[in-house]
Amino acid sequence: MLKMVRTILSGTPLMALPAFAADGGFQTGITGVGPAKFIFTLAAAILLTLIFRSSANRLSRFLTAKIGRMRLRAALEKSSTDVLHDFILPGAYGGLTKIDHAILTAGGIICIQSKHYKGVVFGGEDEAQWTNIDSVNRRRFLNPLIQNEGRTRTLRKVVPDVPVANLVIFTGSVEFTNPLPKNVIHVSQLESYIAKFVFGPSKINDWHTVWMTVKAAAMTDEDTRKDFQAQLGFS
């Protein structure tokens, strides 16, 4: 009998190893496999669970960001017919700069960076990094106001006589723990923000020409996008 059991065990895969009852070789489950093999099986199950949860979280963030971008685009296009999305300009200090959105208003251009988060966001106007905490993760990200200031300067270089403002817009179910600067808003506030926004006196008479200049400078072709991605790889 012992010889038969050894023969059976020698041909049984590790993950499929059953236990045998003492009264005649009937399988009873994993409880007789042995502590080491049981722990190995349990660890594999936990690992698969963590991998699945991580993939689910990434998918959720991707879908949330995509929905947020669609919501923001719709809100911008409702506010003005003169809007540009996801375009590239020659950088103010060399290289290339990608701008999320730009919109022409009654007194100037607003250069917009969009952020797509859920949970709580906090950070100071002059802090290099801000923090986002959701139910799963805590992450740090670059201060979007500082980040977008470089993009705003790039846009000012294209139309140097035109007022260009720096605005950061958050989408998603995000909350702020402390009052943020006036040029950081949630997408739900966009319409009222644009309606109340005042640049101040402007000497521009032909806004159509201004916007045509921006559109002519904006690059959206695939080769330029590849060059921009290559630039990110070097930075």
Backbone hydrogen bonds, N-H to C=O, Kabsch-Sander energy under -0.5 kcal/mol:
donor,donor_aa,acceptor,acceptor_aa,energy
5,V,1,M,-2.1
6,R,2,L,-2.3
7,T,3,K,-2.0
8,I,4,M,-2.2
9,L,5,V,-2.8
10,S,6,R,-2.2
11,G,7,T,-0.6
11,G,8,I,-0.9
12,T,9,L,-1.5
17,L,14,L,-1.3
19,A,29,G,-0.7
21,A,26,F,-3.1
24,G,21,A,-1.2
25,G,21,A,-1.7
28,T,19,A,-1.4
32,G,29,G,-0.9
33,V,30,I,-2.1
38,F,34,G,-2.3
39,I,35,P,-2.5
40,F,36,A,-2.1
41,T,37,K,-2.3
42,L,38,F,-2.5
43,A,39,I,-2.9
44,A,40,F,-2.2
45,A,41,T,-2.0
46,I,42,L,-2.3
47,L,43,A,-2.6
48,L,44,A,-2.3
49,T,45,A,-1.9
50,L,46,I,-2.5
51,I,47,L,-2.5
52,F,48,L,-2.4
53,R,49,T,-2.5
54,S,50,L,-2.7
55,S,51,I,-2.4
56,A,52,F,-2.5
57,N,53,R,-2.4
58,R,54,S,-2.3
59,L,55,S,-2.4
60,S,56,A,-2.4
61,R,57,N,-2.5
62,F,58,R,-2.3
63,L,59,L,-2.6
64,T,60,S,-2.6
65,A,61,R,-2.5
66,K,62,F,-2.2
67,I,63,L,-2.7
68,G,64,T,-2.4
69,R,65,A,-2.5
70,M,66,K,-2.1
71,R,67,I,-2.4
72,L,68,G,-2.5
73,R,69,R,-2.7
74,A,70,M,-2.2
75,A,71,R,-2.1
76,L,72,L,-2.5
77,E,73,R,-2.7
78,K,74,A,-1.4
79,S,75,A,-1.2
80,S,76,L,-1.7
83,V,81,T,-1.1
84,L,102,A,-2.5
86,D,100,D,-3.6
87,F,99,I,-1.9
88,I,219,M,-2.3
89,L,97,T,-2.8
91,G,95,G,-2.6
93,Y,94,G,-0.5
94,G,91,G,-1.2
97,T,89,L,-2.8
99,I,87,F,-3.2
101,H,112,I,-1.7
102,A,84,L,-2.2
103,I,110,I,-1.8
104,L,82,D,-2.4
105,T,103,I,-0.5
105,T,108,G,-3.3
109,I,163,P,-2.6
110,I,103,I,-2.6
111,C,109,I,-0.6
111,C,165,A,-3.2
112,I,101,H,-2.9
112,I,110,I,-0.6
113,Q,167,L,-2.2
115,K,169,I,-2.5
117,Y,115,K,-0.6
117,Y,171,T,-1.5
119,G,173,S,-2.1
120,V,133,I,-3.0
121,V,175,E,-2.9
122,F,131,T,-2.2
127,E,124,G,-0.9
130,W,141,F,-3.1
131,T,122,F,-2.6
132,N,139,R,-2.8
133,I,120,V,-2.6
134,D,137,N,-2.6
139,R,132,N,-2.8
141,F,130,W,-2.3
143,N,128,A,-2.6
147,Q,143,N,-2.4
148,N,144,P,-2.5
149,E,145,L,-1.2
150,G,146,I,-0.9
151,R,147,Q,-0.7
152,T,148,N,-2.5
153,R,149,E,-2.3
154,T,150,G,-1.6
155,L,151,R,-2.0
156,R,152,T,-2.2
157,K,153,R,-1.7
158,V,154,T,-0.9
159,V,155,L,-1.6
162,V,159,V,-2.0
165,A,109,I,-2.6
167,L,111,C,-2.5
167,L,165,A,-0.5
168,V,183,N,-2.4
169,I,113,Q,-2.6
170,F,185,I,-2.7
171,T,115,K,-2.4
174,V,172,G,-2.0
175,E,119,G,-2.7
177,T,121,V,-1.3
184,V,181,P,-1.7
185,I,168,V,-2.5
187,V,170,F,-2.4
189,Q,186,H,-2.5
190,L,187,V,-1.4
193,Y,189,Q,-2.3
194,I,190,L,-2.6
195,A,191,E,-2.0
196,K,192,S,-1.8
197,F,193,Y,-1.4
207,W,205,N,-0.8
210,V,206,D,-1.4
211,W,207,W,-2.4
212,M,208,H,-2.2
213,T,209,T,-2.0
214,V,210,V,-1.8
215,K,211,W,-2.6
216,A,212,M,-2.2
217,A,213,T,-1.5
218,A,214,V,-1.8
219,M,88,I,-2.5
225,R,221,D,-1.8
226,K,222,E,-2.2
227,D,223,D,-2.2
228,F,224,T,-2.4
229,Q,225,R,-2.4
230,A,226,K,-2.4
231,Q,227,D,-2.1
232,L,228,F,-2.0
233,G,229,Q,-1.8
234,F,230,A,-1.2
235,S,231,Q,-1.4
